[in-house]
Amino acid sequence: MNDNELSSRLESLETRLMHQEASIEELTRTLLRQEQLISSQMAAIDRLQAMIRSLSATHDAPSGEEPPPPHY
């Protein structure tokens, strides 16, 4: 193998490595955004579940404590 071929192969490998590093960085950024989104969605779900529990707790009062209908 002469110096020209070796230099060409090395340059090709360096180019591939550069593209792979850029791809890994982009994937990492995408993964971080998705993790933030999932975390935000999980917090929203937790808040909604708490709201549902509090609403169902107020509607689960015994029937003897309910006020009479308005027409009485």
MOCORJO-V522198 format. One line per field, one symbol per residue. ss: DSSP state (h for helix, s for strand, l for the rest). phi: phi as a letter, one per 40 degrees, with the letter a starting at -180 (. if undefined). psi: psi as a letter, one per 30 degrees, with the letter a starting at -180 (. if undefined). Layout:
ss=???
phi=???
psi=???
//
This chain:
ss=llhhhhhhhhhhhhhhhhhhhhhhhhhhhhhhhhhhhhhhhhhhhhhhhhhhhhhhhhhlllhhhlllllll
phi=.ccccccccccccccccccccccccccccccccccccccccccccdcccccccccccccccdcccccccccc
psi=kleeeeeeeeeeeeeeeeeeeeeeeeeeeeeeeeeeeeeeeeeeeeeeeeeeeeefeffgkkfffklllff.
//
